[in-house]
Amino acid sequence: MVQLGRADTDESLVSRDDVYGLLSNHRRRYALHAIKQNDGPTELSNLAEQVAAWENGKVVHEVTSTERHRVYTSMQQTHLPALERAGVITHDNGTITLTEQATDLDVYLDVVPGNSIPWAEYYLGLSAVALALVAAVWVGVFPEWIPKLAWATLISLLFLGSAAYHVYQNRSMRLGEADRPPEVRE
């Protein structure tokens, strides 16, 4: 269970399925991304315009009134009420504000870029390489003049560098961290 508030019930726990359902729609993900980019409350009209721009691959000033209206209507009638029921936002007279519970959603958005391998597979491969290196040092494949501590340092640096890059990439893929949502970046 995930600790998210519910505006319409006394329950404070939302099932994992509910969270995935909440994030299953790209407009809700885009909306969360846009709201997180602002330091404070966001106006529904500005939000609809930004989401319409991302959906249509345009800059904001090129969005037509039809595109903006279509997003505005679905946000107002469907998506914002769903986010508010989950306790992720508050919506009052066209002004949307994130709640503290919105940060709990980031863990469900581990985006793996299309040209990348999943991190679990990467670390499995890195561990296999490290184990092979340790075995090679143990049986004396490498020259004696290279200290064994140098190999341990090399392995540690490989894992440290990989972990640092992993943290950097995960932070850059969070909603609200970049100009555009992770799934629309090129």
Wavefront OBJ file of the C-alpha trace (Angstrom):
o trace
v 0.000 0.000 0.000
v 1.077 3.543 -0.762
v 0.558 6.410 1.636
v -1.587 8.818 -0.350
v -4.435 10.900 0.967
v -7.975 10.490 -0.243
v -10.203 13.537 -0.338
v -13.452 11.569 -0.412
v -12.770 8.931 2.278
v -10.975 8.513 5.544
v -8.584 5.988 3.985
v -5.020 7.186 3.676
v -3.718 4.139 1.833
v -4.102 3.670 -1.892
v -3.310 0.331 -3.469
v -0.470 -0.020 -5.925
v -3.072 -0.766 -8.619
v -4.778 2.556 -7.889
v -1.468 4.401 -8.221
v -0.715 2.662 -11.514
v -4.237 3.487 -12.680
v -3.691 7.102 -11.735
v -0.430 7.261 -13.689
v -1.652 5.166 -16.611
v -2.931 8.173 -18.528
v -0.403 10.374 -20.308
v -2.416 13.547 -19.687
v -2.252 12.988 -15.928
v 1.507 12.343 -16.145
v 1.977 15.450 -18.305
v -0.157 17.477 -15.902
v 1.880 16.330 -12.910
v 5.092 17.144 -14.779
v 3.890 20.656 -15.627
v 2.594 21.348 -12.117
v 5.850 20.136 -10.553
v 7.804 22.545 -12.760
v 6.050 25.509 -11.160
v 7.137 26.661 -7.730
v 3.573 27.286 -6.675
v -0.020 26.976 -7.790
v -0.769 26.474 -11.485
v -3.714 27.822 -13.395
v -5.798 25.261 -15.284
v -5.690 27.336 -18.479
v -1.866 27.397 -18.456
v -1.747 23.699 -17.611
v -4.089 22.786 -20.477
v -2.041 24.850 -22.895
v 1.239 23.174 -21.866
v -0.213 19.640 -21.972
v -1.727 20.330 -25.403
v 1.662 21.542 -26.636
v 3.401 18.343 -25.459
v 0.665 16.138 -26.904
v 0.868 17.794 -30.297
v 4.643 18.235 -30.441
v 4.386 22.005 -30.558
v 5.597 24.977 -28.596
v 2.953 26.599 -26.403
v 2.297 29.622 -28.616
v 1.505 27.333 -31.614
v -1.287 25.420 -29.850
v -4.683 26.005 -31.468
v -7.755 26.888 -29.450
v -9.324 23.535 -30.392
v -6.307 21.597 -29.060
v -6.259 23.683 -25.884
v -10.015 23.347 -25.343
v -9.954 19.562 -25.801
v -7.261 19.206 -23.106
v -8.880 21.802 -20.820
v -12.204 19.956 -20.866
v -10.737 16.521 -20.179
v -8.516 17.921 -17.425
v -11.409 19.662 -15.731
v -13.910 16.820 -16.040
v -11.747 13.701 -15.685
v -8.071 14.007 -14.855
v -7.927 16.680 -12.159
v -10.789 15.093 -10.163
v -8.938 11.748 -10.278
v -5.714 13.358 -9.057
v -7.607 15.235 -6.352
v -9.423 12.092 -5.130
v -6.030 10.423 -4.762
v -4.816 13.360 -2.682
v -2.046 14.302 -5.123
v -3.376 17.799 -5.903
v -5.862 20.315 -4.641
v -8.015 22.048 -7.238
v -9.869 25.215 -6.344
v -11.470 27.572 -8.878
v -9.044 26.753 -11.670
v -5.960 26.825 -9.441
v -4.078 23.555 -8.973
v -1.577 22.905 -6.193
v 0.488 19.790 -5.551
v 0.241 18.117 -2.180
v 3.065 16.414 -0.297
v 1.765 13.031 -1.496
v 2.745 13.851 -5.089
v 6.388 13.113 -4.273
v 5.408 9.527 -3.422
v 4.554 8.913 -7.082
v 8.135 9.247 -8.363
v 9.030 5.727 -7.301
v 6.484 4.364 -9.800
v 7.966 6.244 -12.747
v 11.322 4.565 -13.293
v 11.594 5.412 -16.977
v 14.142 3.439 -19.000
v 15.097 5.289 -22.186
v 14.590 3.303 -25.379
v 18.313 3.164 -26.148
v 19.226 1.812 -22.704
v 19.150 -1.462 -20.815
v 17.350 -1.807 -17.485
v 19.597 -0.980 -14.538
v 19.062 -4.383 -12.921
v 20.552 -6.082 -15.986
v 23.406 -3.581 -16.098
v 24.374 -4.252 -12.470
v 24.092 -7.995 -13.028
v 26.547 -7.726 -15.942
v 28.865 -5.438 -13.972
v 28.871 -7.922 -11.099
v 29.766 -10.750 -13.496
v 32.675 -8.704 -14.888
v 33.871 -7.891 -11.352
v 33.655 -11.549 -10.324
v 35.609 -12.614 -13.423
v 38.269 -9.992 -12.656
v 38.566 -11.197 -9.043
v 38.877 -14.809 -10.247
v 41.557 -13.817 -12.767
v 43.548 -11.983 -10.078
v 43.154 -14.939 -7.704
v 44.563 -17.485 -10.181
v 47.398 -15.117 -11.152
v 46.442 -14.239 -14.736
v 47.603 -10.631 -14.317
v 51.218 -9.547 -13.728
v 52.463 -9.739 -10.127
v 53.668 -6.114 -10.126
v 50.043 -4.848 -10.146
v 48.915 -4.760 -6.482
v 45.785 -6.762 -5.710
v 44.374 -3.732 -3.935
v 44.456 -1.907 -7.282
v 41.959 -4.429 -8.672
v 39.651 -3.962 -5.681
v 39.905 -0.198 -6.164
v 39.080 -0.549 -9.873
v 35.999 -2.660 -9.130
v 34.861 -0.229 -6.427
v 35.285 2.725 -8.791
v 33.287 0.927 -11.493
v 30.388 0.398 -9.090
v 30.675 3.932 -7.666
v 30.679 5.516 -11.130
v 27.775 3.352 -12.272
v 25.720 4.123 -9.186
v 26.414 7.863 -9.483
v 25.310 7.879 -13.124
v 22.243 5.796 -12.222
v 21.221 8.342 -9.574
v 21.808 11.210 -12.020
v 19.747 9.557 -14.752
v 16.884 8.656 -12.401
v 16.695 12.210 -11.094
v 16.622 13.633 -14.613
v 13.757 11.282 -15.537
v 11.468 12.350 -12.677
v 8.315 14.252 -13.428
v 8.867 17.983 -13.196
v 12.674 17.821 -13.364
v 13.179 18.851 -17.004
v 11.489 21.100 -19.531
v 9.500 18.248 -21.079
v 8.109 15.027 -19.618
v 10.486 12.046 -19.914
v 8.339 10.228 -22.453
v 8.290 13.135 -24.953
v 12.011 13.919 -24.859
v 13.988 12.975 -27.948
l 1 2 3 4 5 6 7 8 9 10 11 12 13 14 15 16 17 18 19 20 21 22 23 24 25 26 27 28 29 30 31 32 33 34 35 36 37 38 39 40 41 42 43 44 45 46 47 48 49 50 51 52 53 54 55 56 57 58 59 60 61 62 63 64 65 66 67 68 69 70 71 72 73 74 75 76 77 78 79 80 81 82 83 84 85 86 87 88 89 90 91 92 93 94 95 96 97 98 99 100 101 102 103 104 105 106 107 108 109 110 111 112 113 114 115 116 117 118 119 120 121 122 123 124 125 126 127 128 129 130 131 132 133 134 135 136 137 138 139 140 141 142 143 144 145 146 147 148 149 150 151 152 153 154 155 156 157 158 159 160 161 162 163 164 165 166 167 168 169 170 171 172 173 174 175 176 177 178 179 180 181 182 183 184 185 186
